[in-house]
Amino acid sequence: MRFKDSTIFVTGGAGFIGSAVVRHLLRDTHARVVNIDKLTYAANLDSLPGAVGNPHYAFEKQCICDGPGLRQLFEKYQPDAVMNLAAESHVDRSIDGPGEFIQTNIVGTFTILQEALRHWRSLAGEKRERFRFLHISTDEVFGSLGEDGLFTETTAYAPNSPYSASKASSDHLVRAWRETYELPTLMTNCSNNYGPYHFPEKLIPLVIIKGLAGQKLPVYGDGKNIRDWLYVEDHAKALTLVLERGKVGETYNVGGRNERTNLHVVETICDLLDDLAPTADGPYRRLISHVTDRPGHDRRYAIDASKLERELGWRAEENFESGIEKTVRWYIVQKPWWQAILQRGYETIRLGLKQ
């Protein structure tokens, strides 16, 4: 019985990946889940259907930069593990306003590490032995790949955006707290996630929503930038596996082995919309519009997930074709979820062009 009698903190549990982790833990394990989120613009408690009222779930509105607030939660719930997913994550937004990324991703990680360390030092016996701090990061910390090769756990860091630099900094803090203070940490670096409940500022949900509205579909530059796409439910399962069976002090890369150009992704969505939501105006590909590229746009990411597969037995269940069809179908059926976001005033406008 996985995580029986365990209390797990999930920071950022109202975000895209965090909510997938919470849903997975509540559905497939016996863990008690405490969702810690300050509810920024991208957070959405509607991404957790059925959580409210579940005896294994609690929500706490809390910023990870607030040490005293976190300390109260550690004392109240006495967690057995922390899964740190709280982060500002949109590259374009980090170009326009890097300050929030420095605060949440660096200062916030430092603060929760300090409070986790304080809590861990207060524990004894089996409870102390069992405690884990899992930090979830991104492949963007590695910078840009050439035409060949894959990111591995030993690839040197070379972040190129304020977002990736802030995440790289947080990764280094986690490693340092393990090496210096012996806090039992683990870390993961993942490729681009997609799937249900994805906030509409990101490429895939943005294209689906704009396509359904008959609006232009922006593709940065020539559209040949390559990403390795990972279905979010597969990622959530990988993270709980690392928490459960990963070796303290180790890093695990999580990727879907699904390299696709951005243009291919957009064209695939268009073709699926042609089948699932046809319009008399013609094929959706007519809406594709190439726009000015993002400053510092990394050309290619690709993850080698063989360590995770070999040592922990993880396998992605979805390939890109199956996952993207599920995703497009979800956005067509679940219009109320994303329409509510638009009605709250979110505008799907272009960010990240400040020089």
Helices and strands as residue ranges (DSSP letters): E 7-11, H 16-28, E 32-37, G 45-47, E 57-61, H 67-77, E 81-84, H 91-96, H 98-101, I 102-107, H 108-122, H 125-130, E 132-138, G 139-142, H 162-181, E 185-190, E 192-194, H 203-212, E 217-220, E 226-231, H 232-245, E 251-254, E 259-261, H 262-276, G 284-287, E 288-291, H 306-312, H 320-333, H 335-343
